[in-house]
Amino acid sequence: QLNVLFEEVEGFEEFMLVVTNNLLRDSIYGMVMRVSVGAVLSTVDAVTDIYVIATYYEEEELYGQANAMLAMLLVNIISQLIIVYVQYRRKSLCVIAKEALITMAFLRPAVDAYRVSTNHEDEEASFDQLHEVIYNKATELGCESIPGCVLQLYVWLLAPEKAGTFALVSIGISCLATGFTSAMIAFDMDVDVPHRK
């Protein structure tokens, strides 16, 4: 029934897109909830990974795995620092330093979530906040969450008594973060009209 409006009324489709995008953004179950849950999962994942690295360093046989996980964490941070530089290269050195500190303190997911939820706009930024979140999440997935989860599973299956029971919590958090982040990126790309086209 609405097809007549879409075909015959000029600007109706654009109007409906604005309305639905605002509904998605402002709904507690829309953008705010999704981005906030993703931020919490990412931060908890980083904290549990650091704890697991410390646990691995307590066992002499797990030094190699601890070093590998630490390398994954560092590659993730370095990659996100590159994204920060590309995003804010037109701004002052002070702004770049502040954003770099946010990244190194593992607060990037929370800050990104806040900016997307409040519809923060920055004319000097290289790309919009939603794309910044997606780039940071993709980096986190590829550099830390997925390889870290696989490594932790390998260590736990190889030596569960040395890995400790908390390793299962960390594996679970990594799986949740990976699944949720992947679904969120796919959803955001699918509902974004230019990407969908």
C-alpha positions in Angstrom: 0.0 0.0 0.0 2.9 2.4 0.7 4.4 1.6 -2.7 2.3 4.3 -4.3 3.8 6.9 -1.9 7.4 5.7 -2.5 6.9 5.8 -6.3 4.8 9.0 -6.7 5.7 11.3 -3.8 9.1 12.9 -4.4 11.3 12.8 -1.3 9.1 10.2 0.5 11.8 7.5 0.7 14.4 10.0 2.0 11.9 11.2 4.6 11.1 7.7 5.8 14.9 6.9 6.0 15.4 9.9 8.2 12.6 8.9 10.5 13.7 5.3 10.8 17.3 6.2 11.3 16.3 8.6 14.1 14.2 5.8 15.7 17.1 3.4 15.6 19.4 5.9 17.1 17.2 7.2 19.9 15.6 3.9 20.9 17.1 2.3 24.1 17.2 -0.9 22.2 18.7 0.7 19.1 22.1 2.2 18.6 22.7 3.2 22.3 22.1 -0.3 23.6 24.1 -2.1 20.9 27.1 0.2 21.1 27.1 0.2 24.9 27.0 -3.6 25.1 29.8 -3.9 22.5 31.9 -1.4 24.5 31.4 -3.3 27.8 32.3 -6.6 26.1 35.4 -5.2 24.4 36.7 -3.6 27.6 36.0 -6.7 29.7 37.6 -8.9 27.0 40.8 -6.7 27.2 40.9 -6.9 31.0 40.4 -10.7 31.0 43.1 -11.1 28.4 45.6 -9.1 30.5 44.7 -11.3 33.5 45.2 -14.5 31.4 48.6 -13.2 30.2 49.7 -12.6 33.8 48.5 -16.1 34.7 50.4 -17.6 31.8 53.6 -15.8 32.9 53.3 -17.6 36.2 53.8 -21.0 34.5 57.2 -21.4 32.8 55.8 -23.7 30.1 53.3 -21.0 29.0 55.8 -18.2 28.5 55.6 -18.5 24.7 51.8 -18.4 24.7 51.9 -15.4 27.1 54.3 -13.6 24.7 52.0 -14.4 21.8 48.9 -13.0 23.6 50.9 -9.9 24.6 52.0 -9.4 21.0 48.3 -9.7 19.8 47.3 -7.1 22.3 50.2 -4.7 21.2 49.4 -5.2 17.5 45.8 -4.3 18.3 46.8 -1.2 20.2 49.3 -0.1 17.5 46.7 -0.7 14.7 44.1 1.4 16.6 46.7 4.1 17.2 47.2 4.3 13.4 43.4 4.6 13.0 43.5 7.4 15.6 46.2 9.2 13.7 44.4 8.9 10.3 41.1 10.0 11.9 42.5 13.1 13.7 45.5 14.1 11.6 43.9 17.5 10.8 43.7 18.3 14.5 46.3 19.5 17.0 49.0 17.3 18.5 47.2 17.7 21.8 44.0 16.1 20.5 45.9 13.3 18.8 47.8 12.6 22.1 44.5 12.6 24.1 43.0 10.1 21.7 46.1 8.0 21.8 46.0 7.9 25.6 42.3 6.8 25.4 43.3 3.9 23.1 46.3 2.8 25.3 44.1 2.8 28.4 41.7 0.4 26.7 38.9 3.0 26.9 38.5 3.3 23.1 35.3 1.1 22.9 33.6 3.2 25.7 34.6 6.6 24.1 33.5 5.4 20.6 30.2 4.1 22.1 29.5 7.5 23.8 30.3 9.4 20.6 28.1 7.2 18.4 25.2 7.3 21.0 25.3 11.1 21.2 25.6 11.6 17.5 28.9 13.4 17.9 29.9 15.1 14.7 33.4 16.4 13.9 34.0 18.3 10.7 37.8 17.9 10.9 37.7 14.1 11.3 38.5 12.0 8.3 35.4 9.8 8.6 32.3 9.7 10.7 32.0 8.1 14.2 30.2 5.0 13.1 32.9 4.2 10.7 35.6 4.8 13.3 33.8 2.3 15.6 33.6 -0.2 12.8 37.3 0.2 11.9 38.4 -0.1 15.6 36.1 -3.2 16.1 37.4 -4.9 12.9 41.0 -4.3 14.1 40.2 -5.6 17.5 38.6 -8.7 16.0 41.4 -9.5 13.6 44.3 -8.7 15.9 43.2 -9.7 19.4 39.7 -11.3 19.9 39.8 -14.1 17.4 43.4 -15.1 17.5 43.5 -14.6 21.3 40.4 -16.8 21.7 41.9 -19.6 19.5 45.2 -19.4 21.4 43.5 -19.6 24.8 41.4 -22.6 23.6 44.6 -24.3 22.4 46.3 -23.7 25.8 43.3 -24.8 27.8 42.9 -28.0 25.8 46.6 -28.7 26.1 47.0 -28.0 29.8 43.7 -27.1 31.6 45.3 -27.3 35.0 48.0 -24.8 34.1 45.7 -22.4 32.2 43.4 -22.1 35.2 39.6 -22.1 35.5 39.5 -18.3 34.8 40.8 -19.1 31.3 37.3 -20.4 30.5 35.7 -17.1 31.6 38.2 -15.3 29.3 37.4 -17.7 26.4 33.7 -17.1 26.9 34.1 -13.3 27.0 36.2 -13.4 23.9 33.6 -15.6 22.1 30.8 -13.2 23.2 32.8 -10.1 22.1 33.7 -11.7 18.8 30.1 -12.8 18.0 28.5 -9.6 19.1 31.0 -7.4 17.3 30.7 -9.3 14.1 26.9 -9.2 14.2 27.0 -5.4 15.0 29.3 -4.6 12.1 27.2 -6.7 9.7 24.0 -5.1 11.0 25.4 -1.5 10.7 26.6 -2.2 7.1 23.2 -3.7 6.1 21.0 -0.9 7.5 23.2 1.8 6.1 21.6 2.8 2.7 24.8 3.6 0.7 26.4 0.3 1.9 23.3 -1.7 1.2 23.1 -0.3 -2.4 
